[in-house]
Amino acid sequence: MLVPFGDVQREIVARTLRPLRVVLYRRFMLRIASVLGQRIGAQVLVTGESLGQVASQTLENMVVIEKAAALPIFRPLAGMDKNEIVVEARRLGTFETSILPDQDCCSLFVPSHPETHARLDAVIETEAQLEVEALVAAAVRRTEVVRCNFPPAAREEGRAVVSD
């Protein structure tokens, strides 16, 4: 699924202070993923977070971020270091895609000094300045579904092949 996230980002940038923005982006991503997951009958969300790899992935931030999810979160990479993750990505056939240059929310809207020890009360107070439910609903409504086929060879090697 492809979720248009630009409107959410613009609202966060327009209404909040820089340090909490990445935590807020990620909380919105989990809210949106929870709605979409529930619609398809998912029981959990799976993320690629690895403890301490980036500023938003400190233990404190991960705890604050996950409280926005309506489904449990699995983090299979949480205890892996960058080298272990690269090895696994190569094994799965996803590494080349993962290193393609892209201007995502992280590169365009990340403050130079993001919060690394977010407090839930401060995040909730900041979110009160946003129309959380309306922003989530709009993103969910504009989500595009992309169908993936898993040919036998790719399935055996753990790779997915995206088709039109």
N, CA and C atoms as an extended XYZ file, in Angstrom:
492
Properties=species:S:1:pos:R:3:atomname:S:1:resname:S:1:resid:I:1 pbc="F F F"
N         0.845       -1.168        0.000 N   MET     1
C         0.000        0.000        0.000 CA  MET     1
C         0.892        1.233        0.000 C   MET     1
N         0.499        2.219       -0.775 N   LEU     2
C         1.215        3.478       -0.837 CA  LEU     2
C         0.347        4.543       -0.175 C   LEU     2
N         0.857        5.123        0.889 N   VAL     3
C         0.090        6.102        1.663 CA  VAL     3
C         0.639        7.497        1.406 C   VAL     3
N        -0.196        8.417        0.920 N   PRO     4
C         0.252        9.802        0.741 CA  PRO     4
C         0.425       10.454        2.115 C   PRO     4
N         1.625       10.844        2.436 N   PHE     5
C         1.920       11.323        3.780 CA  PHE     5
C         2.253       12.820        3.827 C   PHE     5
N         2.321       13.450        2.667 N   GLY     6
C         2.727       14.857        2.589 CA  GLY     6
C         1.853       15.808        3.380 C   GLY     6
N         0.536       15.621        3.337 N   ASP     7
C        -0.354       16.524        4.075 CA  ASP     7
C        -0.132       16.410        5.581 C   ASP     7
N         0.084       15.197        6.058 N   VAL     8
C         0.356       14.993        7.481 CA  VAL     8
C         1.656       15.711        7.848 C   VAL     8
N         2.670       15.533        7.033 N   GLN     9
C         3.953       16.190        7.295 CA  GLN     9
C         3.814       17.708        7.318 C   GLN     9
N         3.111       18.250        6.342 N   ARG    10
C         2.945       19.707        6.280 CA  ARG    10
C         2.254       20.242        7.535 C   ARG    10
N         1.232       19.543        7.996 N   GLU    11
C         0.532       19.973        9.211 CA  GLU    11
C         1.452       19.922       10.426 C   GLU    11
N         2.219       18.860       10.532 N   ILE    12
C         3.145       18.736       11.662 CA  ILE    12
C         4.183       19.851       11.611 C   ILE    12
N         4.745       20.113       10.437 N   VAL    13
C         5.752       21.168       10.292 CA  VAL    13
C         5.147       22.536       10.605 C   VAL    13
N         3.923       22.775       10.170 N   ALA    14
C         3.292       24.076       10.369 CA  ALA    14
C         2.877       24.336       11.817 C   ALA    14
N         2.587       23.280       12.578 N   ARG    15
C         1.987       23.470       13.894 CA  ARG    15
C         2.819       23.006       15.085 C   ARG    15
N         3.988       22.434       14.841 N   THR    16
C         4.754       21.899       15.972 CA  THR    16
C         6.203       22.366       15.947 C   THR    16
N         6.883       22.170       17.056 N   LEU    17
C         8.292       22.519       17.158 CA  LEU    17
C         9.146       21.419       16.525 C   LEU    17
N        10.290       21.803       16.038 N   ARG    18
C        11.154       20.892       15.296 CA  ARG    18
C        11.534       19.598       16.019 C   ARG    18
N        11.984       19.627       17.252 N   PRO    19
C        12.542       18.406       17.846 CA  PRO    19
C        11.609       17.198       17.863 C   PRO    19
N        10.301       17.390       18.011 N   LEU    20
C         9.377       16.254       18.123 CA  LEU    20
C         8.836       15.763       16.781 C   LEU    20
N         9.189       16.409       15.706 N   ARG    21
C         8.554       16.090       14.425 CA  ARG    21
C         8.713       14.637       13.998 C   ARG    21
N         9.893       14.071       14.120 N   VAL    22
C        10.083       12.690       13.662 CA  VAL    22
C         9.247       11.732       14.509 C   VAL    22
N         9.188       11.978       15.806 N   VAL    23
C         8.352       11.144       16.680 CA  VAL    23
C         6.895       11.265       16.247 C   VAL    23
N         6.456       12.470       15.944 N   LEU    24
C         5.078       12.673       15.496 CA  LEU    24
C         4.826       11.999       14.153 C   LEU    24
N         5.753       12.118       13.192 N   TYR    25
C         5.594       11.432       11.903 CA  TYR    25
C         5.376        9.940       12.130 C   TYR    25
N         6.230        9.364       12.945 N   ARG    26
C         6.168        7.916       13.158 CA  ARG    26
C         4.886        7.508       13.886 C   ARG    26
N         4.423        8.325       14.812 N   ARG    27
C         3.151        8.015       15.489 CA  ARG    27
C         2.000        8.034       14.479 C   ARG    27
N         2.016        9.003       13.571 N   PHE    28
C         0.974        9.045       12.540 CA  PHE    28
C         1.089        7.838       11.611 C   PHE    28
N         2.308        7.452       11.256 N   MET    29
C         2.479        6.278       10.395 CA  MET    29
C         1.884        5.034       11.047 C   MET    29
N         2.082        4.887       12.352 N   LEU    30
C         1.528        3.716       13.043 CA  LEU    30
C         0.014        3.796       13.150 C   LEU    30
N        -0.525        4.984       13.321 N   ARG    31
C        -1.996        5.121       13.347 CA  ARG    31
C        -2.586        4.713       12.003 C   ARG    31
N        -1.983        5.220       10.926 N   ILE    32
C        -2.466        4.907        9.581 CA  ILE    32
C        -2.305        3.413        9.303 C   ILE    32
N        -1.147        2.866        9.627 N   ALA    33
C        -0.903        1.430        9.421 CA  ALA    33
C        -1.876        0.591       10.231 C   ALA    33
N        -2.230        1.043       11.420 N   SER    34
C        -3.184        0.302       12.249 CA  SER    34
C        -4.549        0.231       11.585 C   SER    34
N        -5.011        1.357       11.056 N   VAL    35
C        -6.315        1.371       10.374 CA  VAL    35
C        -6.279        0.448        9.163 C   VAL    35
N        -5.232        0.589        8.352 N   LEU    36
C        -5.127       -0.245        7.151 CA  LEU    36
C        -4.974       -1.721        7.522 C   LEU    36
N        -4.182       -1.986        8.539 N   GLY    37
C        -4.000       -3.361        8.992 CA  GLY    37
C        -5.290       -3.988        9.477 C   GLY    37
N        -6.044       -3.237       10.260 N   GLN    38
C        -7.318       -3.751       10.763 CA  GLN    38
C        -8.283       -4.044        9.620 C   GLN    38
N        -8.237       -3.216        8.585 N   ARG    39
C        -9.123       -3.435        7.431 CA  ARG    39
C        -8.842       -4.742        6.715 C   ARG    39
N        -7.590       -5.169        6.715 N   ILE    40
C        -7.251       -6.414        6.014 CA  ILE    40
C        -7.132       -7.592        6.968 C   ILE    40
N        -7.442       -7.363        8.240 N   GLY    41
C        -7.435       -8.447        9.205 CA  GLY    41
C        -6.071       -8.756        9.811 C   GLY    41
N        -5.142       -7.821        9.724 N   ALA    42
C        -3.819       -8.041       10.318 CA  ALA    42
C        -3.940       -8.098       11.838 C   ALA    42
N        -3.112       -8.891       12.435 N   GLN    43
C        -3.104       -8.997       13.901 CA  GLN    43
C        -1.962       -8.209       14.528 C   GLN    43
N        -0.934       -7.897       13.737 N   VAL    44
C         0.217       -7.142       14.229 CA  VAL    44
C         0.743       -6.235       13.125 C   VAL    44
N         1.565       -5.269       13.515 N   LEU    45
C         2.340       -4.471       12.575 CA  LEU    45
C         3.790       -4.915       12.722 C   LEU    45
N         4.506       -4.975       11.621 N   VAL    46
C         5.922       -5.348       11.648 CA  VAL    46
C         6.710       -4.163       11.115 C   VAL    46
N         7.717       -3.718       11.882 N   THR    47
C         8.522       -2.582       11.450 CA  THR    47
C         9.973       -3.007       11.271 C   THR    47
N        10.735       -2.147       10.639 N   GLY    48
C        12.158       -2.388       10.433 CA  GLY    48
C        13.023       -1.629       11.413 C   GLY    48
N        12.460       -1.227       12.537 N   GLU    49
C        13.231       -0.467       13.518 CA  GLU    49
C        14.339       -1.315       14.130 C   GLU    49
N        15.463       -0.656       14.367 N   SER    50
C        16.595       -1.281       15.035 CA  SER    50
C        17.046       -0.332       16.135 C   SER    50
N        17.020       -0.780       17.336 N   LEU    51
C        17.299        0.058       18.498 CA  LEU    51
C        18.615        0.816       18.347 C   LEU    51
N        18.515        2.134       18.405 N   GLY    52
C        19.688        2.988       18.391 CA  GLY    52
C        20.268        3.310       17.029 C   GLY    52
N        19.662        2.844       15.936 N   GLN    53
C        20.219        3.104       14.607 CA  GLN    53
C        20.079        4.565       14.186 C   GLN    53
N        18.958        5.201       14.549 N   VAL    54
C        18.727        6.617       14.241 CA  VAL    54
C        18.076        7.275       15.451 C   VAL    54
N        17.996        8.599       15.428 N   ALA    55
C        17.516        9.353       16.589 CA  ALA    55
C        16.124        8.937       17.052 C   ALA    55
N        15.254        8.597       16.126 N   SER    56
C        13.889        8.233       16.522 CA  SER    56
C        13.822        6.837       17.119 C   SER    56
N        14.896        6.070       17.001 N   GLN    57
C        14.869        4.690       17.457 CA  GLN    57
C        15.619        4.475       18.768 C   GLN    57
N        15.571        5.474       19.632 N   THR    58
C        16.029        5.257       20.995 CA  THR    58
C        14.916        4.518       21.722 C   THR    58
N        15.240        3.874       22.803 N   LEU    59
C        14.227        3.129       23.544 CA  LEU    59
C        13.086        4.044       23.973 C   LEU    59
N        13.421        5.235       24.486 N   GLU    60
C        12.383        6.170       24.932 CA  GLU    60
C        11.447        6.539       23.787 C   GLU    60
N        12.010        6.872       22.629 N   ASN    61
C        11.178        7.256       21.492 CA  ASN    61
C        10.344        6.095       20.977 C   ASN    61
N        10.916        4.915       20.919 N   MET    62
C        10.165        3.763       20.425 CA  MET    62
C         8.968        3.469       21.329 C   MET    62
N         9.126        3.634       22.631 N   VAL    63
C         8.020        3.406       23.563 CA  VAL    63
C         6.919        4.436       23.334 C   VAL    63
N         7.293        5.704       23.175 N   VAL    64
C         6.304        6.763       22.946 CA  VAL    64
C         5.619        6.571       21.599 C   VAL    64
N         6.376        6.216       20.590 N   ILE    65
C         5.825        6.036       19.245 CA  ILE    65
C         4.835        4.875       19.210 C   ILE    65
N         5.182        3.757       19.822 N   GLU    66
C         4.309        2.575       19.729 CA  GLU    66
C         2.970        2.762       20.421 C   GLU    66
N         2.859        3.703       21.341 N   LYS    67
C         1.589        3.939       22.036 CA  LYS    67
C         0.509        4.470       21.102 C   LYS    67
N         0.895        4.925       19.909 N   ALA    68
C        -0.080        5.402       18.928 CA  ALA    68
C        -0.688        4.262       18.112 C   ALA    68
N        -0.109        3.080       18.183 N   ALA    69
C        -0.578        1.946       17.381 CA  ALA    69
C        -1.772        1.273       18.036 C   ALA    69
N        -2.701        0.841       17.202 N   ALA    70
C        -3.862        0.100       17.694 CA  ALA    70
C        -3.625       -1.407       17.627 C   ALA    70
N        -2.507       -1.809       17.051 N   LEU    71
C        -2.142       -3.221       16.944 CA  LEU    71
C        -0.779       -3.416       17.612 C   LEU    71
N        -0.501       -4.632       18.072 N   PRO    72
C         0.844       -4.900       18.616 CA  PRO    72
C         1.903       -4.701       17.529 C   PRO    72
N         3.122       -4.404       17.945 N   ILE    73
C         4.217       -4.176       17.002 CA  ILE    73
C         5.290       -5.236       17.188 C   ILE    73
N         5.690       -5.852       16.073 N   PHE    74
C         6.835       -6.757       16.064 CA  PHE    74
C         8.001       -5.999       15.428 C   PHE    74
N         9.186       -6.130       16.014 N   ARG    75
C        10.394       -5.481       15.509 CA  ARG    75
C        11.491       -6.539       15.347 C   ARG    75
N        11.456       -7.318       14.273 N   PRO    76
C        12.421       -8.408       14.145 CA  PRO    76
C        13.874       -7.949       14.045 C   PRO    76
N        14.113       -6.691       13.698 N   LEU    77
C        15.482       -6.197       13.555 CA  LEU    77
C        15.969       -5.432       14.784 C   LEU    77
N        15.161       -5.348       15.802 N   ALA    78
C        15.447       -4.470       16.945 CA  ALA    78
C        16.833       -4.657       17.543 C   ALA    78
N        17.307       -5.875       17.630 N   GLY    79
C        18.599       -6.129       18.255 CA  GLY    79
C        19.749       -6.292       17.282 C   GLY    79
N        19.500       -6.054       16.001 N   MET    80
C        20.550       -6.230       14.994 CA  MET    80
C        21.285       -4.917       14.753 C   MET    80
N        22.596       -5.015       14.450 N   ASP    81
C        23.322       -3.806       14.079 CA  ASP    81
C        23.223       -3.617       12.562 C   ASP    81
N        23.734       -2.492       12.080 N   LYS    82
C        23.590       -2.153       10.671 CA  LYS    82
C        24.175       -3.237        9.758 C   LYS    82
N        25.331       -3.773       10.100 N   ASN    83
C        25.946       -4.812        9.262 CA  ASN    83
C        25.081       -6.056        9.186 C   ASN    83
N        24.502       -6.468       10.294 N   GLU    84
C        23.624       -7.648       10.294 CA  GLU    84
C        22.385       -7.399        9.437 C   GLU    84
N        21.862       -6.182        9.495 N   ILE    85
C        20.680       -5.844        8.700 CA  ILE    85
C        21.014       -5.853        7.215 C   ILE    85
N        22.178       -5.339        6.851 N   VAL    86
C        22.607       -5.351        5.447 CA  VAL    86
C        22.750       -6.784        4.948 C   VAL    86
N        23.351       -7.648        5.735 N   VAL    87
C        23.508       -9.054        5.355 CA  VAL    87
C        22.130       -9.690        5.124 C   VAL    87
N        21.203       -9.434        6.032 N   GLU    88
C        19.853       -9.999        5.896 CA  GLU    88
C        19.136       -9.424        4.677 C   GLU    88
N        19.279       -8.124        4.433 N   ALA    89
C        18.650       -7.504        3.263 CA  ALA    89
C        19.202       -8.104        1.968 C   ALA    89
N        20.491       -8.340        1.936 N   ARG    90
C        21.082       -8.977        0.743 CA  ARG    90
C        20.523      -10.393        0.572 C   ARG    90
N        20.403      -11.129        1.673 N   ARG    91
C        19.872      -12.496        1.620 CA  ARG    91
C        18.444      -12.506        1.088 C   ARG    91
N        17.651      -11.520        1.504 N   LEU    92
C        16.249      -11.445        1.090 CA  LEU    92
C        16.077      -10.826       -0.297 C   LEU    92
N        17.131      -10.209       -0.820 N   GLY    93
C        17.026       -9.561       -2.125 CA  GLY    93
C        16.420       -8.174       -2.068 C   GLY    93
N        16.439       -7.536       -0.913 N   THR    94
C        15.845       -6.195       -0.775 CA  THR    94
C        16.889       -5.096       -0.644 C   THR    94
N        18.158       -5.442       -0.550 N   PHE    95
C        19.187       -4.439       -0.293 CA  PHE    95
C        19.273       -3.396       -1.393 C   PHE    95
N        19.313       -3.830       -2.648 N   GLU    96
C        19.461       -2.875       -3.752 CA  GLU    96
C        18.318       -1.860       -3.778 C   GLU    96
N        17.120       -2.313       -3.489 N   THR    97
C        15.984       -1.384       -3.423 CA  THR    97
C        16.133       -0.432       -2.246 C   THR    97
N        16.631       -0.935       -1.138 N   SER    98
C        16.715       -0.115        0.077 CA  SER    98
C        17.719        1.014       -0.026 C   SER    98
N        18.684        0.926       -0.935 N   ILE    99
C        19.695        1.973       -1.042 CA  ILE    99
C        19.428        2.953       -2.184 C   ILE    99
N        18.316        2.778       -2.889 N   LEU   100
C        17.973        3.722       -3.948 CA  LEU   100
C        17.751        5.106       -3.337 C   LEU   100
N        18.261        6.161       -3.996 N   PRO   101
C        18.050        7.508       -3.456 CA  PRO   101
C        16.571        7.869       -3.506 C   PRO   101
N        16.094        8.488       -2.448 N   ASP   102
C        14.692        8.866       -2.377 CA  ASP   102
C        14.554       10.053       -1.436 C   ASP   102
N        13.688       10.966       -1.804 N   GLN   103
C        13.422       12.089       -0.926 CA  GLN   103
C        12.170       11.768       -0.121 C   GLN   103
N        12.358       11.031        0.959 N   ASP   104
C        11.235       10.659        1.807 CA  ASP   104
C        11.108       11.655        2.950 C   ASP   104
N        10.178       11.384        3.839 N   CYS   105
C         9.939       12.301        4.951 CA  CYS   105
C        11.175       12.456        5.816 C   CYS   105
N        11.962       11.420        5.903 N   CYS   106
C        13.130       11.486        6.773 CA  CYS   106
C        14.156       12.470        6.243 C   CYS   106
N        14.371       12.492        4.921 N   SER   107
C        15.400       13.373        4.385 CA  SER   107
C        14.913       14.804        4.187 C   SER   107
N        13.640       15.009        3.958 N   LEU   108
C        13.136       16.352        3.687 CA  LEU   108
C        12.714       17.126        4.929 C   LEU   108
N        12.192       16.447        5.931 N   PHE   109
C        11.578       17.149        7.044 CA  PHE   109
C        12.189       16.860        8.405 C   PHE   109
N        13.347       16.252        8.442 N   VAL   110
C        13.956       15.916        9.726 CA  VAL   110
C        14.698       17.128       10.271 C   VAL   110
N        14.431       17.475       11.512 N   PRO   111
C        15.166       18.598       12.111 CA  PRO   111
C        16.625       18.214       12.344 C   PRO   111
N        17.495       19.219       12.420 N   SER   112
C        18.913       18.932       12.622 CA  SER   112
C        19.186       18.341       14.006 C   SER   112
N        18.337       18.634       14.977 N   HIS   113
C        18.506       18.091       16.329 CA  HIS   113
C        17.191       17.475       16.800 C   HIS   113
N        16.859       16.261       16.302 N   PRO   114
C        15.595       15.628       16.701 CA  PRO   114
C        15.639       15.156       18.158 C   PRO   114
N        14.468       15.087       18.749 N   GLU   115
C        14.334       14.608       20.129 CA  GLU   115
C        14.731       13.138       20.191 C   GLU   115
N        15.562       12.794       21.163 N   THR   116
C        15.965       11.404       21.335 CA  THR   116
C        15.385       10.787       22.601 C   THR   116
N        14.754       11.607       23.438 N   HIS   117
C        14.170       11.115       24.700 CA  HIS   117
C        12.776       11.720       24.882 C   HIS   117
N        11.889       11.447       23.928 N   ALA   118
C        10.545       12.032       23.961 CA  ALA   118
C         9.779       11.586       25.212 C   ALA   118
N         8.986       12.500       25.714 N   ARG   119
C         8.099       12.202       26.849 CA  ARG   119
C         6.676       12.146       26.313 C   ARG   119
N         5.948       11.112       26.710 N   LEU   120
C         4.596       10.908       26.199 CA  LEU   120
C         3.704       12.108       26.470 C   LEU   120
N         3.786       12.691       27.657 N   ASP   121
C         2.922       13.835       27.960 CA  ASP   121
C         3.196       15.009       27.023 C   ASP   121
N         4.454       15.260       26.693 N   ALA   122
C         4.791       16.356       25.781 CA  ALA   122
C         4.304       16.062       24.364 C   ALA   122
N         4.398       14.812       23.953 N   VAL   123
C         3.951       14.422       22.614 CA  VAL   123
C         2.433       14.547       22.513 C   VAL   123
N         1.725       14.089       23.517 N   ILE   124
C         0.255       14.185       23.513 CA  ILE   124
C        -0.179       15.651       23.509 C   ILE   124
N         0.501       16.472       24.282 N   GLU   125
C         0.193       17.906       24.309 CA  GLU   125
C         0.422       18.534       22.933 C   GLU   125
N         1.484       18.139       22.276 N   THR   126
C         1.784       18.654       20.940 CA  THR   126
C         0.750       18.165       19.932 C   THR   126
N         0.370       16.903       20.023 N   GLU   127
C        -0.629       16.364       19.095 CA  GLU   127
C        -1.991       17.023       19.257 C   GLU   127
N        -2.248       17.600       20.403 N   ALA   128
C        -3.521       18.295       20.627 CA  ALA   128
C        -3.670       19.495       19.689 C   ALA   128
N        -2.571       19.954       19.122 N   GLN   129
C        -2.603       21.075       18.179 CA  GLN   129
C        -2.964       20.626       16.764 C   GLN   129
N        -3.077       19.337       16.578 N   LEU   130
C        -3.346       18.761       15.261 CA  LEU   130
C        -4.716       18.083       15.225 C   LEU   130
N        -5.292       18.007       14.054 N   GLU   131
C        -6.541       17.265       13.874 CA  GLU   131
C        -6.176       15.823       13.526 C   GLU   131
N        -5.782       15.082       14.551 N   VAL   132
C        -5.217       13.750       14.369 CA  VAL   132
C        -6.160       12.836       13.586 C   VAL   132
N        -7.389       12.691       14.035 N   GLU   133
C        -8.317       11.759       13.376 CA  GLU   133
C        -8.581       12.146       11.926 C   GLU   133
N        -8.729       13.433       11.654 N   ALA   134
C        -8.996       13.882       10.286 CA  ALA   134
C        -7.789       13.635        9.379 C   ALA   134
N        -6.591       13.876        9.876 N   LEU   135
C        -5.390       13.646        9.082 CA  LEU   135
C        -5.210       12.158        8.776 C   LEU   135
N        -5.440       11.316        9.763 N   VAL   136
C        -5.331        9.871        9.556 CA  VAL   136
C        -6.386        9.414        8.548 C   VAL   136
N        -7.617        9.852        8.725 N   ALA   137
C        -8.697        9.445        7.822 CA  ALA   137
C        -8.410        9.870        6.386 C   ALA   137
N        -7.896       11.072        6.191 N   ALA   138
C        -7.594       11.553        4.842 CA  ALA   138
C        -6.485       10.716        4.202 C   ALA   138
N        -5.456       10.394        4.968 N   ALA   139
C        -4.366        9.577        4.425 CA  ALA   139
C        -4.861        8.175        4.075 C   ALA   139
N        -5.668        7.601        4.930 N   VAL   140
C        -6.212        6.264        4.676 CA  VAL   140
C        -7.093        6.284        3.424 C   VAL   140
N        -7.894        7.306        3.301 N   ARG   141
C        -8.822        7.420        2.165 CA  ARG   141
C        -8.061        7.504        0.835 C   ARG   141
N        -6.896        8.130        0.834 N   ARG   142
C        -6.131        8.310       -0.397 CA  ARG   142
C        -5.055        7.236       -0.612 C   ARG   142
N        -5.076        6.201        0.194 N   THR   143
C        -4.089        5.125        0.067 CA  THR   143
C        -4.304        4.350       -1.225 C   THR   143
N        -3.206        4.044       -1.886 N   GLU   144
C        -3.238        3.286       -3.136 CA  GLU   144
C        -2.772        1.861       -2.853 C   GLU   144
N        -3.513        0.894       -3.365 N   VAL   145
C        -3.155       -0.507       -3.179 CA  VAL   145
C        -2.317       -0.972       -4.359 C   VAL   145
N        -1.189       -1.594       -4.070 N   VAL   146
C        -0.310       -2.158       -5.086 CA  VAL   146
C        -0.302       -3.667       -4.879 C   VAL   146
N        -0.586       -4.417       -5.914 N   ARG   147
C        -0.623       -5.882       -5.830 CA  ARG   147
C         0.765       -6.461       -6.070 C   ARG   147
N         1.140       -7.421       -5.280 N   CYS   148
C         2.427       -8.095       -5.428 CA  CYS   148
C         2.194       -9.564       -5.717 C   CYS   148
N         2.991      -10.118       -6.623 N   ASN   149
C         2.965      -11.549       -6.910 CA  ASN   149
C         4.244      -12.153       -6.368 C   ASN   149
N         4.159      -13.352       -5.892 N   PHE   150
C         5.312      -14.035       -5.343 CA  PHE   150
C         5.583      -15.280       -6.171 C   PHE   150
N         6.387      -15.151       -7.226 N   PRO   151
C         6.706      -16.328       -8.036 CA  PRO   151
C         7.441      -17.362       -7.194 C   PRO   151
N         7.345      -18.647       -7.565 N   PRO   152
C         7.975      -19.706       -6.766 CA  PRO   152
C         9.439      -19.446       -6.465 C   PRO   152
N        10.236      -19.002       -7.434 N   ALA   153
C        11.673      -18.788       -7.198 CA  ALA   153
C        11.888      -17.694       -6.162 C   ALA   153
N        11.155      -16.606       -6.291 N   ALA   154
C        11.303      -15.504       -5.337 CA  ALA   154
C        10.804      -15.927       -3.962 C   ALA   154
N         9.710      -16.682       -3.920 N   ARG   155
C         9.164      -17.120       -2.640 CA  ARG   155
C        10.183      -17.978       -1.895 C   ARG   155
N        10.825      -18.873       -2.624 N   GLU   156
C        11.817      -19.740       -2.004 CA  GLU   156
C        12.998      -18.960       -1.464 C   GLU   156
N        13.363      -17.862       -2.133 N   GLU   157
C        14.499      -17.048       -1.710 CA  GLU   157
C        14.063      -15.935       -0.768 C   GLU   157
N        12.766      -15.799       -0.495 N   GLY   158
C        12.279      -14.770        0.406 CA  GLY   158
C        12.110      -13.409       -0.223 C   GLY   158
N        11.997      -13.336       -1.562 N   ARG   159
C        11.855      -12.046       -2.242 CA  ARG   159
C        10.448      -11.891       -2.785 C   ARG   159
N         9.990      -10.662       -2.800 N   ALA   160
C         8.706      -10.337       -3.400 CA  ALA   160
C         8.958       -9.656       -4.738 C   ALA   160
N         8.073       -9.856       -5.699 N   VAL   161
C         8.163       -9.205       -6.982 CA  VAL   161
C         6.898       -8.380       -7.157 C   VAL   161
N         7.051       -7.092       -7.388 N   VAL   162
C         5.907       -6.210       -7.542 CA  VAL   162
C         5.518       -6.180       -8.992 C   VAL   162
N         4.235       -6.289       -9.250 N   SER   163
C         3.742       -6.215      -10.632 CA  SER   163
C         2.642       -5.173      -10.717 C   SER   163
N         2.361       -4.764      -11.947 N   ASP   164
C         1.306       -3.749      -12.147 CA  ASP   164
C        -0.063       -4.349      -12.055 C   ASP   164
